Amino acid sequence: MKKIIILLSFFLTSACSMPISIPSDSIKNRLPVGSILRLTQTITIPADRSYMYIANGELKQLKNYNTVDIYHPYCTIHFHKESTQKRQIKPDSFEVIKIEEWERDFGRILNKYQRYVKGGGARFIKTSSDAGGPSIVMHATIISLRSKNQPEVNELVCGHWNDAWELNPLTLQEMKSALGGLIVISATNAKNI
């Protein structure tokens, strides 16, 4: 019996330490550094914000609540910092200089603990990590951008939320669906973009 417990412990700890594989159709595997993202229309970012939501090819207004269905692919385009002034991102070409995968477990969700809190200009769902119920996870792909005309625009973040066992990184096709014709992807050094 003791040998079985030791063997099970070994397999469980080995499984936990195995690297998470990123699917071959993920953004990170399909969008090479050096690709160009072309913004096709002006995006106005309100005062006291540093980002704007994009979903289903449309800009989503920022209100006191999230206007985006976070369980479906969406993106946010970001300035380096917030400003007390309204600002615009003009149509331009942005070079992809780095791509990172990011995952965060927001704990267990129990509706009576759910509330929106303001932290650094962003809205997050505050959850209790010991509240029971399913764990909610956000997976994001962070695409660092560079433009000589608009150096204050620094990244495009695309992702979605789901239960931990159902969550995968967004595919490039899902990212394109979220961006629609608002941001067009072109990569001269990649196949099947």
ABEGO torsion letter per residue (X at the ends): XAAAAAAAAAAAAAAAABBBBBBAABAAAABBBGBBBBBABBBBBBBGBABBBBBGGBBBBBBABBABBAABBBBBBBBABBBABBBBBBBBBBBBABBBBBBBBAEBBBAAABBBBBBGGBBBBBBBAAAEEBBBBBBBBBBBBBBAABAABABBBBBBBBBAAABBBBBAAAAAAAAEAABBBBBAABBGX
